[in-house]
Amino acid sequence: MPTPAGPRAPLLGGVVVVIFSVVTALVAGCGAPLPRDTDGSLERITGGVLRVGVSDNPPWVEVHDGAAQADSPAADPHRTEAGEIVSGREVDLLSGFGREREATVRWVPGAESELIEAMALGELDVMVGGLTTDLPWSKEVALTRPYGEDVTPDGDTVQRVMATPLGENALLVALETHLARVGGVT
């Protein structure tokens, strides 16, 4: 003979419904698209300004004195606010990302440590300079998936990445998508 469910059965059913409702609301994210940026970087960049920190590391990024390059016929020189010319493989990749986002690219030169600090202060959106997956500041920034490999003079293979601020997940995904679409750097 079956035993009656007892007084706990309705209570347990109600708890399951509440838990299911809460989980559904959290997963749905109240209709907000995923991934999201904590500071809205991708939305601000689109149609606005893409702020790129560049650390001199040829052939990935080269920063030259603009006056010294006056004789050089550059097809489309990218200049910093101080008039320096920025070029290189990663500069070309980010110029394309800026065009895709209808953004003006502002190049900000500096040492890696200075650029990491500027990124932490919210002054940069992306940082490049031949960065690799073993970047010493990888806990302070978000790194793209490796988009290229390079063999060093020592014969070691390193994977190339770019850096974005922590929490700017929509920007990171958009940048990775762009790099995958254009073939990255090999």
N, C-alpha and C positions, 0 to 999 in steps of 0.2 A: 504494500500500500504506500503510495507516495506521501511524503511529508509536506505539510504546508510550507510555503516560502517564508512565512513569518513577517513580522513588522519591518525587518531590515530591507526587504526586496524593493519597495518603492524608493527608499532612501538611496540605495546603491544605484538604482536606475537614474535618479536625479543627478547624482554626482557624476556619472558617466556622461550625461548630456551636457552638464556644465563644463566639464573638462574638454569634451569634443568641441563645444562652442568657442572656448578660449583659444584652443590650439588652431582652429580654423581661422579665427580673427587674426591671430599672430602670423600665420602663414600667408594669409591674404595681404597683410601689410596695409590694410585700409585702402587698398587700391593704388598704392604708390608703386612706381616701377622699380624693378631691381635690375642691376645693382644701383646703389645710390651713392652720392658723395655727401660726406658730412658737412662740407663747406660749400657745396654747389659749384665746384670748379668747372665741370664740363659745361654746365649751363652758362656760366659766366664767360667761358672761353669762346663758345659758339657765337660767332658774330661779333666777338670782342677782341681781347688780347690774350695770346698764349705767351706766358712768361717762361723762358727757357734759360736755365743756368748752363753755361758751357765752360768746361775745363779743358784747357789746351792739351791734346793728346793725339798727335797725328797718327794715322790718317783719319781717325774718327772725328776729331774736332781740331781745327786749327784757328788760332786767333792771331791776326796780323795787324800791325800798325797800318792804318788806312793811308797815311801819307806815303809809306814805303811801297804800297801796292798801286799807286796812282798810274804807273806805267803798264801794269799788268791788265790785259783786256779780260776782265771777268764778265761772263755773260749776265749774271744776276748776283752781284755781291750783296751779302747780308751784312748789315752794319749794326754795331752796338750803339748805344746813345753817345758814347765817347768817340765814335767814328771808326772804331776798329772793324776790320773785315773778318767775318766768321765764315769758315768753309769746312768741308769734310763730309764724310759719308753720313754721319748722324745728323748733321745740319740739313742735308738734303732730305733725309727721312722726315725730320720734324717740319721742314718747310712744306712738304706734301701734306702732313697731318694738319698744319695750320690752314692750308688752302681748302682741305676737305671740310674743315670746321668754319670756313669763311672768317678766319681770325687773322689779325695782324700778329706776327711773331716779334716779340721783344727779346733780344739776345742779351744775357747778363753774364759777362765773363768773370771768372774767379777760380781760386783753388777749390778742390773738392770739399775741404773742411768748411770754407766760407759759404759755399753753395748749400751744403747740408744744413748749416745754421739758418740761412735765408729761407730754405724750404720749411724748416720747423717753425719759422716765424710767419709763414703764409705768404712769403714774397715771391715764391716760384711755383710753377705748376709741374715742370718736368726738369730733370737734370741729366745731362749727357757729358761724355768725355771718355769714351772707350771703357765704360764701367763693366766690370765682370761680376759673376755670381758670388765671388768671395769678397765683395765690397765690405770694408771694415765697419761701415755705418748701416749695414743692412737691417738693424733693429730700429733705426730712426726713420727709415723711408720704406716705401713699398717698391719692390722691384718687379719689372715686367718679367714674363716668362722669357727665357733665353730666345733671342731671335737670330742669332748668328754665332758661328764659331770661328776662332782664329788660332793659328799655331804661333806661339811665341818663338823668339830666337833660340830659347832653350829647348825647343821641341815639345813644350807642354801645350795642350789644347785648352783654351779658355772659352767660356760662353759669355757672349755680350748681352747686356741688359741696359735698360734705362730706369730711372728712378722717378717716382711720383710721391706726393705727400701721403702719409698714412691716412686711411679712411676715405680717400678719394677713389672709391671703387669703380664708379661709372667712367671716370677719366682713365683709370688703369685699363679697363676692359676695352674702351674705345681706342686707346693707343695700341694695345696688343692686337686688336682686330685690324687696325691700319697696317701694322708691321707684318702681320700674316698675309694681308691682301697684296702688299707691294713686294713681298718676298724677303723682307728684312735685309740683313747684311750677311754675306757669306765670304 
